[in-house]
Amino acid sequence: MVTVLTTTYNHERFIGDCIRSVQAQTFRDYEHIIIDDGSTDGTADVVQSLMDEHTVFTSRSHVGIHRLSETYNLGLQKAQGEFIAILEGDDMYPRHKLEVQYDSMKNDDAVLSFGKAITVNAEHKVLGVAPNAKCFRGVTDWLTPLVVYDYIVSLTALIRRDALLKVGGFTQPPNTAYVDYSTFLELALIGKFKFIDEVLGIWVKHGNNYSDLNLYSNVYNKYSIQFCRKHNIPIPWEALNKQRGKDYFHIGRHQLLAGNIKEAKRCFSESFKLSPLFDKVKALGGLAFALSHLDLENVARGFNRPVER
């Protein structure tokens, strides 16, 4: 009933935990398709050592993240499941993930469901939980907010395979490194989404899996604008600028943590320009921390907010 689709590249350190988290699922009617994009480390060896009757493993020549949709769609072509679940090779599932989500969707007409994700570091120390469940109470219009920000943590998504095929499979805008956001936008045009207020994924943050964060801020907004124009949808400029302010604040935190003080100051300054009053105060605080070379993440932890390390 469910195909878990995993793309992986040089995840030797993480792929074992990823596979074991799928094998530990309480829901047993699944297949796990793993596509290795030409890893140069021991990723393939780890996969082969853990394969069981649920595992389908394919290794291809390396094409990279800018052709990521090819890798995903190769897995989609092989998929037998009624539903498609996404799991990158460095992330994990909680044991109940597939059971909870399948039971929730089997008698529902939603094309996609998603839930909350725990974020952890490479040592599995919990950093936070996202998104905030309050945002999705009573939502009937899933497309408009999705144009403004990507509220779906992709490893929590469960998608109807026929809906995914209807929109042409996984899509990837030119010169980008992601397939989830653009694909979710297309799905929101043809059906409703469903939020499940449970932890359905474990997102492992580590030094090698941060995408270009400036790309995160700029391309997401630029692509959503293109998407709106393509489908004659009104462009919510005010909401987009507000979200860009939040994006720049997030990027500034990461740059500050990485020691890139100049870039952190630039991002906090951009956040200040774009943000409403309350968020301007946060941006000024970030700028003060950058100028003082202080640790903003300790403050975030004190307010019980997700942290970047």
N, C-alpha and C positions, 0 to 999 in steps of 0.2 A: 504493500500500500504506500510506502514512503521510500523515496530515494534520497539518501544523504549524499550531497555532492561536495567533494573536497578538492580544491586546487591547492597545489603545494609547490614550493620552490625553496630549496636549501633550508628545510625545517627539521633537520636531523635532531635538534635539541627538543623539539616540541611535538613532532608528529606522533610519537608513541603515546603520549597522553591524549592527544586528539583521538586516535583510533580506539584506545581503551575506553574513552568516555562514550563512544558510540556502542561498543560491544557490551557496555554495562547497562544499556537502556532497558527499562522495564517493558517497553513495546518491542516485540520481536519480529513483526512483519515488515522488515526493511531490507534494503541493500545499501551498501556503502561504496560509492564509486569514487575512486581517488585518481586524479590526473596529476602526474608529476611533470612539471614544465622543465625537464632537462636539468634536474639538480646536479650540482657538482660535488656535493658532500655525501654523507651516508644516508640521505633520506630514503632512497629506494630500498636499501638493505633493511632499514627499520620496518618499512611497510611490509616487505616480503616476510619478515620474521614474525609478524603479528596477524597475517591474513587468516581469515576463517571462511566459512561457507557463505557469509554475507558480503564478502569483500570482492570488488572488481577493481583491478589495478591496471592503469595504463601509463606508460612513460612516453613522452614526446620530445622532440627536439625543442630547445629553448626558444621561445618567441618573446617573452618578457611581458611586463605589465601593460604596455601600450597596445598589446593584442590579447588582452586578458579575456575578452568576450569569446575569442576563438576557443580558448581552453575550456571556458564554461560551457559553451555550446557543444563542444565535443562530448562532454559529460552528459549533457541533456539528450543528445542523440542516442546514447547508450541506456538512458534511464528507462526503467520499467514501471516505476511507481506512479500512483495517481497524484501524489503530492511530492514536491521537491523541497528539501531542506538544505540550507546553505551552511557550510562549516569550513572555514579556512584551516589550513594545515597547522596553524599555531594556536588555534582556539579549542574550546571544549564545550561539551554539553553536560548539564546536570542529568541525573539518571532518569528523571520523570519527563524530560523534555518532549519526546515524541509521543508518549502516551497522552499527556495532557493536551497537546496541540491537536493530535489526530481526533481525540474524543470531542474536542470543541468544534472541529470543522466538518466532521463527517456528515452531520445533518444541518449544515449551515450553507448559505449560498455565497459566503465571502470568497474572494479570489485569493486573498492573502491574510494570514494572521501573524501577529508578532507580539513580543512581550518585553520584559525587562532583562537586562544583562548585568551581571557582576563584572566589574573590571578588576583585574589582578595584575601584578607585575610578574616578571619572569620567575620569581621565587614563590608565586601563588599567594602573595600578601594582598588582601583585599584593599582596593583603592576607592571603590564607590559602587553605586548602583544607578543605572539610567535606563529609560527615561522616567520622569515623574508621572505617576499614574493619573494624577489629577488632570493632566492635559487632555485626556482622552475620554473623560466622562461625558456622555451625551453627544459625542461627535457623530455627525452624519455625512459631513462633507470632508472626505479624506484628501481630496486633491488640492484644494486651496492652501491649506497649511503646508502640504508637501512641496509646493512650489517655492515656499519661503525657506524651509529648512528640512533636512532629512532626519525625520524623527524616528526612523526605523533602524535599530542596530541589526545589521543584515544577518548575523548568525542566529538571531531569534526568529527569522522569517520562515514560514511554511507556505508554499505557493502551489496552487492547483496547476498541474502540468499542462492541462488543456488551455488554461488562460495564458500561461507562459508561451506556449506555442502560438497562440492567437496573436500575440503582440510581436512575434518574430524571434522569440528566444531572448537571450541576454543581449542588451544593447550597450554600446560604449561610444560616447562622443569622441570625435577626433582629438588626439593629443591629451587625453586624460588617462588616469590610472585606476579607474573604477568602473564597475558595471552595475552596482546595486541601485544607486540613486536614479539613474536614467531609466532603468528597467522598472523600478517601482512607480515612477511617474506614468509610464505607459500603461501599467496595470491599473492605476487609479482611474484611468479613462474608461475602463471597461467593466469595473465592478467595485464592490465595497471591500474595505479592510475590516479587520477585527482585532482589537487589542485584548490581550489576556494578561491580567494583572498578577503574573507570576514570573519568577526568574527562569528564563528559557535558554540562557547562554552564558558562557564564561569567556570573556574577552581578555586575552592575554596581551598586555601592552609591553613592548620591549623595544630596544634600540633599532632593530631592523625593520619593524613593521609600521613606523610612522611614515605615512605618505608625505609628499611635499605639502606642508601645511599652508603655504601661500596659495598653492593650487587649490587646496580645500576651500579657502575663503573665496577666491576669485572665480574659479571655474564653476563651482556649484551655482553661484548666483548668475554667472553668465549663461550657463546651460539652461537654467530655469527660465531665463528671459527668452532664449531661443525657442524653448519648448512652448512657452505661452504664445509667441508669435506664430509658430508653426500650426498651432491648434486654435488660433483666434481666441485666446483666453486673456482677459484683462490683466495687465502686469501690476502687481501690488507693490509699487515702488517704496512707499513708506515702510511697509513691513520688511521688505528686502533690505533696506538700508539699516533698519534696526537689527536685523539678524546679522548683517555684515559686521556691525559693531560688536556683537557677541562673539562672532567668529574671530575677529582680530584680538579680542581680549583673551580667548582661548589660545590662540597662536602665541601671543605675548607671554603667557604663562609658560608655555613649552620652551620658547626661546630663552626666557629667563632661567629656567631650570637647566638648559643646555649650556648656559654661560655666554649666550650671544646677546650681550647687554645692549648693543646698538640696535639690533633688530627688535629686541623686546621693547625698547623705548619707542621705536617707530610704530610698532603694532598697538601699543597702549595709546599712543597719540591718535592713531587712526580710529581706534575704538571710541575715544573721547569725542571726536568730530561727528561720528555717526550715531551715537547712542542718545537715548532719552535721559532725563535728569538723574534718575537713580543709578543707571548704568554708567553715567559720566563720573559719578563718585567712585565707583569701582575702578574705572579706567585710571582716574587720578591716583588711586591707591596703588594700582599696579605700576604706574609710572614712578611713584615715590619709592617703591620697593626696588625697581630697576636702577634708579639713580643712586640708591643707597646700597646696592648689591646685597639685598636681604632676601631671605627665603620666603616667598609667598605661599608655598605649599604647606608650611606649618600653620599658617593662618587659615588656609582652606580646611585643613584637618580639624582645627579648633571649632569651625562652624559646621562640621560634619558634612563638608562638601567633597565631591570626588577630587582626587589629587592626581598629578601628572607623573609621579614616580612610582 
